[in-house]
Amino acid sequence: MSEKTEQRKILEEAIRFEIDGREFFLKAVEKAKTYIAKVIFQTIAEEELDHIKRVKKIYESDVVSANPEILSGITKKKTLQNIFQEAREQMGEGFSINPDEMESIRLAIQLEFKGHEFYNRLAQEATSDFEKIFYQHLAEEELVHFSTLRQMEEALMNSTSFG
C-alpha cells in the first residue's frame, strides 16, 4: 500500500471517528436534562464538527502540507473550560442529574480519551512535520474535552442534590 493510500485510509478513519463522536454528543444533548450537560455536550458536538471539517480539508487536498487554515480552528475565543465554568456558575450548587445523564457523561469521557489516544498514535506515526503537528493539536483538543467532562462528572457527583 502506498504512503498516500495509507494516509487517506487514516484520514477516513479520523473522519468516521469524529462523525460518530458528533452523533453521540448530539444524542446526548437531546437526552440531557440539566443545563450544564446540554451546554457541554452541544459545545463538544460543535467542536467535533470543526474537527470533521479540518480533517476533510486535508483528505480532499492532493498534498498534505502546512495549511494555516486547517490549523486555525485550534485557537478559540471561548474555551470549553470557560463554558463549563460559566454553566456551573449559572447552575449553582443545588442541581440534580439523572443516572442516564451520568452514564452519557461517563461514555463521553471514554470516547474522548479514545480520541486522544488515537490522535497521539497518529502524531507519533506521522511522516511529515505538518501531519505530526495537526494530529498533536487534535489530540490536545480531545484531551480538553476529556478533562472538561471529568470535571463535569466530579462536579455532578459532588453536588448535594446528586443521588
Secondary structure, 3 states (H helix, E strand, C coil): CCHHHHHHHHHHHHHHHHHHHHHHHHHHHHHCCCHHHHHHHHHHHHHHHHHHHHHHHHHHCCCCCCCHHHHHHHCCCCCHHHHHHHHHHHHCCCCCCCHHHHHHHHHHHHHHHHHHHHHHHHHHHCCCHHHHHHHHHHHHHHHHHHHHHHHHHHHHHHCCCCC
